[in-house]
């Protein structure tokens, strides 16, 4: 059984990335099962009419594409992988009874994956430098830095930040490296 994820509440694209995390040195994957996938969808109030297995596979594909783009933004293959997901839908602009409306047109089996890819584009448009990966060497989580001065380093100060500071303190005061 997979334990509870250590970081939630990030923008959709980053939260999708954070469905994978390290726990006791082992990679955990919330999307490895239909139950985990359904839990993640429910966490975001994202209903799916299609089979969860189809949606799960598309989310995994999208998660890999987002990770590749963030790790290697100039890599053409990484951009192409994300563009494959984005090509599954389009945005329609129209004037509705209450004013301008933006309506996504996406096959339902791609809807959530496409929304995550779209969310990444929005983050890259507005504040690409605020998309960060945790500075702790044993953490693979991503976060959107909302700190006032933009200098947040860890996904969570209580866990990764505290471990890093404790390790540095030990090394400074013991004159020997901390065992790995």
N, C-alpha and C positions, 0 to 999 in steps of 0.2 A: 504494500500500500504506500502510495506517495504521500509524504507529509505536506503540510500547508506551505504554500510559497512564501518566501521571505520578503518579497517586495511587490506590493500591488498598488493600484491607483495611479499608475503612470498613464500617459497618453496611449491610445489603443495600439499603435505600432510598437511602442516600447514594451507595453504590457504583453503583447504577443511574444516578443523576444524573451521576456522574463518567464515564459512558461517552461523554460529550461533554466536550471540552476544547479550549483554544486552543493552537495550536502555530505559532509564527512568524506570529501574527496571523490564522491561518485556523482555523475551527472544524473539529474532527475528530469523527467519530461512529463509535464501534465497532459500533453497531447498524445501520449503513447497509448491511451485507451479512449474508448467512446465515452466512458463515465467522466474522465478528466476533461475531455473536450466539452461535454455537455455542461459541466460545472463552470468552465471558463466562459462559455456562451451565456449562461444564466447570470454569472457575475457581472456581465456587461449588458444585461437585458437584451441580448441579441437572440431573437427567436430564429429557428431554422426550420423550414418546411421540408428540405431535402434530407436524405439519409445522413446521419451524423458521420458515418464513415467517409462519405464523399467530401463533406465539409472539413473533416479532420485532415484528410490528405491535402486539401487545398490550403488549409491553414499552415501545415508543415512546410509546404512548398513556399508559401509567402514568407513565413518566418525565416527560412533559409535565404531567400532573396533580400529581405530587409537586412539581415545580418551581413551578407556579402557587400551590400551597398555601403553600410556604415563602416565596415572594416577596410574596404578598398573602393572609395568613391570614384576613382579614376578608371577602375577596371570595367572594360566594355562588357564583358560577360556578366558581371554583377548588375550593371544597369539593365542589360537585356533581360535578365531573369526577373527583375522587378517590372520591367515594361510588359512582359508576358502577362503578369497578373493585372496590370493596369489596362491592358488591351481587352480585358473581359467585360469592361463596362464603359459608360460614358456619362457625362453630366449634361442634363438639359436645363436650359434657362427658360423660364416662361413668366408671364405676368398672370398671377392668380388673383382671386377676389380680394385678398388682403395685401397685395403688392407683389414684388418680385419673389420668385421661388426658384430654388435650385433642386432639381430632382435627379437622383442617380438612377440610371437604367442599367441594371446588372442582373444576369441570371441568378436565381436565388442560391444556387450551390456555390457561387463565387462571391456573394454579397459581402459576407463578413471579411473574407480575405482581401477583397477589393477595398473595403472601407479602411482596413489597416494600412494598405499600400497608399491610399489617398491621404490618410493621416500623416504618414511619413513625409509625403510631399509637402504638406502644410507646415510641418516642423522644419523641414529643410528650407522652405521659403522664408519663414519668419525668424528663426533663430538656430541655424545649423550648429553654431558653436556651443549651444546649450544642451545638445544631445551628448551625453557622456556615458562612459562605461566606468564602473567602480574601479578605484585605484588599488584595491586590495588584490594581490596577485592570485589569490585563490577564489576570486569571485568573477562571474561572467555576466552579472546583471547590468542593465542599462537604466538610466534615469534622465529625466529632463530637468536641468538645473534651473530652479526657480528662485534661487537665493538672490538677494538684492545685488551683491557684487559679482555674482557669476563665478564663484570659486569653490563650489561644492565638489568634494573629491570622492566621497563614498556613497554607496547606495543607502547605507544606514549608519549613522554615527554610533549607535549602541552596539552594533555587531562589527562590521568591517572597519569602521573608523577606530573603535576602541582596540581591536586586535592589532591594528597597525601601530597605534600609539604605544600600546603595551610592549610590543616587540621592539620598537625603537628605544623605549626607556630601558628595557632589559639589556639591550646591546650596549647602550651608553654607560650603564652602571656596572656591568659585569665584565667588560672588556673581552667578551667572547661571543661568538655568534649563537643565536637561538637555534636549537635543533629544529629541523624541518619536520 
